[in-house]
Amino acid sequence: MEHLAFAYAYSGDPRYGRAAVDWALACCRVWRKEAEGKPDGGKAYAVTRLLKGLAVSYDLLDDRLNEAERAELRSTMTSIGQAYFDGYFTAPHIAGPDFHTHHAIVEYASFGIAALALLGEHPPAEQWLKATVVKFRNHLLPSGIAADGAQVEGATFWASTMQYRLAFMDALRRTTGEDLFTPFAETMDARLALAGIAATKAGGHDQDHETVLLQPSYGQINYYAPVLLALARQYRRPLYQHLALWDQTLGSVQQTRYVTKHDERLLFAWGGYAFAWYDPGVAAAVEPDAPLSFVFPSVNEAYLRASYAPGGIVAGLQRRTVVIHAGGRPVYADHHDGHQLPEAVTGITLEDDGQRALLTCRGAADSGFTNQTLLLHRPGRLTLTRDTDAEQAWWCHGNPVRQGNTLRWEDGTTLEVKTGVLASVDPNGYHDEKVVGMGRLKLVDPLPMTYPLIKAQPRQRRLEVEVRVTDPDDNIARGVLR
């Protein structure tokens, strides 16, 4: 909702100002009866984000609102806010320590932003704010993200958890001077983003794994970049700035491919915040001690990367699924049928001496393999080895040309089956169908995609696949691939 309000605040264009006021008032009139209902967890996730949008609009549109409009916005926020404070946020199971992950952070942060917007105008807002800060200090910051830096509900939830943390914590400090960034710096960990971001983004709709490994199309670099900008600004981290600026769509509305048959669209609008959080005084650079390998036991994930240069090799393991990025695209993404979450692998070990990184694990019952290794020789060669007697299938981006047991992309990146046989390549064998609701709701995809589906047969219970990027010393180490 607040995207138009940000557009007005940055540009001063009265067209944006009038449209933003109309939008905010329309939301008030649709949602105001929420104050008369009984709050519950099934609605709070939506209702509190409405309050956040109204609060930010109320603040940014201050010089555009007349007294009647201001009163209508304030009345909607205070009536709904009070109903949820009395009937939801003070409930023991919500205020207590067990409610601390993604939904809790989104709801409390949004409610806290509404409280900040109403300070000095609605006396109970001070009580709302105090409760929000206590919750942040006691539960949401210490426990909202796993100790290893991952988010136990998934990496896209890491990004949205951080979005809402930052939105509230930044507004809190600007408005009251209270700093939560410094005492909780260790909990504002971006290692998961460092691990998974793999490519730059120029524009258009996103694809699964396109710029962030192991994530769906709506959770790509444009979902992460505003967070990295804010963390770079706050903690003076050049590497965060470096990766955030790989997103060349910063500031725009994120148009996802999740559209219902009634043209209801999933949009993300963190562009206004990205402008507020960007600090050009933080130089974009790769930090000398930046980690290149990662293990996240809390979510059964591990990652290897050759460098922080666009086009380099990045590999990720999530349960039994492996995705390998090379030359700026996914060249290997395990193919699984169905919507069931694969079983976790076990025995993950990682060795990394800077030049050579070795990741090993044992397969789960449904994995189709017993042992697996990923061996990365920096800067330009990675080998995936599986002990298995089952046919393996994967898909990839682009249109590689097959030459015997080798697939070659137009930039010279190659994938070769070194042990085993490349059995088949179906150029349109994998269809990326957008379905949600446990397979019940098929969406209208504005970018329907098919991808090459590759199958390989092991030899003597072993399959070995090698990925290489071209001219690694010239192109990858110097970062000239864009």
Buried (B, 14 or more C-beta within 10 A) or exposed (E): BBBBBBBBBBEEEEEBBBBBBEBBBEBBEEBBEBBEEEBEBEBBBEBBBBBBBBBBBBBBBEEBBEEEBBEBBBBBBBBBBBBBBEBBBEBEEBBEEEBBBBBBBBBBBBBBBBBBBBBEEBEBBEEBBEBBBEBBBBBBBBBBBBEBBBBBBBBBBBBBBBBBBBBBBBBBBEBEEEEBBEEBEEBBBBBBBBBBBBBBBEEEBBBBBBBBBBBBBBBBBBBBBBBBBBBBBBBEBBBBBBBBBBBBBBBBBBBBBBBEEEEEBBEBBBBBBBBBBBEEEBEBEBEEEBEBBBBBEBBBBBBBBBBBBBBBBBBBBBBBBBBBBBBBBBBBBBBBEEEEEBBBBEEBEBEBEEEEBBBBBBBBEEBBBEBBBBBBBBBBBBBBBBBBBEBBBBBBBBEBEBEEBBBBBEBEBBBBBBBBBBBBBBEEBBEBEBEEEEEEEEBBBEBEBBBBBBBBBBBEEBBBBBBBBBBBEEBBBEBEBE
